[in-house]
């Protein structure tokens, strides 16, 4: 249920925002993007699938946009109240936000932390063609089928999916089999981090395509980015 709270506009009210965020960090222990979407009251699939829209605090910062909420979160991280903690799952690792000791104390004592409205975003333009591919993909269409229905090359469709993976709208696991993902990540560990796609392709089975490699690497890099991009268009 969304909070029916008056809009925070002055400095005193902005201090309450910090407590709302700290409380959500404590209970959710999730990543920065998902936290911002949760506080904004997003209806995105990633929120719905985890039933986060039913948890207390959902939509508590409804009147602020995602870039502004990310700005609040980044300020709390800079001030040492929250910090990233990397969770390892097999070959994958991804950051979640947790409270520091200072953050725990602030939450327990309900200390008011002054924050500023500071939008932090790098807008990524999603073209209409990519939106159409995304729509068909969410309907369950495979890349080959999307290419056939749209009269485009399969490589073009994979290019669209790669961008969607890179901004976190979909995951590599939705595009590439677990077996292929595992082989690509294992190969990546065998070669130097700055190796070219061609060098990586040479140590992989011939049936694994460049498109699959790009998608997997895009997804893996998301877990280690310090700042993720926010897509400035409404999710389908």
N, C-alpha and C positions, 0 to 999 in steps of 0.2 A: 504494500500500500504506500502511495506517495505521501510525503509530508505536506501538510497544508501550512506553510510557514510564509511569513511576510518576506518580501525581497530584501536581501542584505545590500545596503547601499552605502552606509557610512562606515567610518573606521571602527567604531565600537562593535557594530554588527559583523564586520568582517572577521573579528577575532573569534566569533562563534564558528566560523567556517572551519578553522583549524581543528576544533574539537570534533566536528562532524566527520572530518577526514580521518583523524586519528582513531576514532571509534570504528569506522569502517575498515581501516587497515587491520585493526586488532581482530575483528571478527571474520573478515573475508580472507586475508592473507593471499591476495591475488596480485596480478601484474598491474602496472601503471595504467595501461590503456583500458583494461577491463574495469579497474577501479573508477576511472574517470567516466566511463560509459554507465556504470552502475549509479554513480552519484547524479549523473545527468538524467537518469530515468530512461535510458536507451531501450528501444524495442528490438535491438539486433539479435541475431540468432545465438551469438555467443552468450548473451545474457539469459535468453529464454531457455536454452538447453540446460543450463546449470540451475534453473529456477531461482536465479538471483533477484528476479523481479518480485519475489515473494518475501524477501528478507528485509528486516528493519533497516532503514536508511536509504532504501532504493528511491531515487529521485529527490533526495534531500537538497540537492543543489540544482534543481530543475531550471531555475531562472538564469543560470550561467551556462555558456556554451562549453563544448569540450576543450578548446584551447585554453580558456580561462581556468577551468578546473585543473587542467594539466599544469598550468602556471602555479596554482596553489600547492599542488602536490610537490612540484619541483622545489618550491620555496621551503617546504617542510623538510625535504631531503637535504637541501643546502644548509639548513639551520641545525641539522643533526637530530631531528625528532623521528625520522623514519629512514630506513636504509634497505637496499636490495639484498635479498638472500637467494642464492642460486640453488635450485632443486635439480638433482641429477636423476634422470630416468633413462637408464641404458646409455646410449650414445648421445642422447639429448640432454641439454641443461637449459633451464629457463629461469628468469628472475621473478620472484614475488616480493612484495613490500612487507616489511615487518617493522614493529616499533623498536626504537632504541630504548635504552634505560631512561633517557631524558623524555622520550615520547610516552613511555609508560607512566612516569611520574606526572607529566602534564595531564594525561588522561585521568589518572586517579584523583589528582587535586583540582581538576577542571580549570587549569590555568588558561588564561586568555592569551593567545599568541597572535600578534598583529601580522596580517598578510596584506599584500597589495594585489590589485587586479593587474595581471601581467599575462597577456596572451602569448602562448608559446606553441607555434605550429609552423609547419612548412607545408603549404597547400600542394596536394598532388592532384593534377587534373585527370579525371577519368573520362575518356571520350565516350560518345554515345555507342559506338561499336563495341567497346569493352563492356559497357553496361548490358548490352543485349546478350553478349556471350555469358556474362555473369548470371543473367536471368535464366537462360537455358540450362546453364550448369546446375543451378539450384533446383531446377525441375528434374534433375537426374540424368541429363544428357551427357554422354561421353564426348571427349574432344573430337573424335572422328565424326560423330553424329552431328555435333554443332557445326563443324566445318561443312558438312554436306548440306545441312539445312540452310546455312547462310551463304553458301557458294564461295567460301574462303578456303585458303590453304590451311592444312592442319597446323603447320608451323605458326601461322598467324594466331590461331586460337590458343596455342600454347603460350604465345607471347602475351596474350590478354590474361591468361591464367597466372602466368609468372608475376605480372604486375599485381594482381589481386592477392597472391601469396605474399609478396614483398611488403604489402601494407597491412597484412593480417586479416583480410576479409575471409580468406579460405586458407586451409593448411595443405602442405605437400601431400599428406596422407589421403586427401580427397582426390588427388590427381595422379599419384604414383603409388604403386603397390609397396607394401611393407618390405618385401624382399629386395626390391630395387633400391629403396631408401637405405636399407642396411648396407648394401654393397657400395653405394655411393659414399656414405659416411665413412665406411671402413677404408675405402680408397683414398678419401680425403686425408685420413690420418696417416696414410703411408707416404703421401707426397708433401711437399712444402706448402705452407699456408697460402703463399702468393703464387702458386703454380697456375698455369693457364688452363682453360677448359680443355684445350687439346691434349695437354699432358695428362690431365685427369681421365679423359676419355680413353687414352691409350692403355691404361691399367684396368679398365673396366670391360666386361663382356661386350661384344660388338652390338648385341641387341639393345643395349641401353643407349638412349638417344641424348643428344645435346640438350634438347628441350627438357627432358627429365632431370638431367644434371642441374640445369639452371634453376628449376623449380625447387629442388631439394636444397640447394645452397642458399636460395633466397629465404626459405623457411628457417633454416638453421641460423642464418645471420640475424634473424629477428630476435632470437633469444639473447643476443649479446649487444644489441644496440642500446646506447645510453638514451637516445631520444628517438622515438618512433613518430612517423608522420601520421597526421590525421587527415583522413580523406574528406574533402569538403563537399560531399554529395550524399543525399539521403539513401540509406540502404534499402534494397529491394525486399 
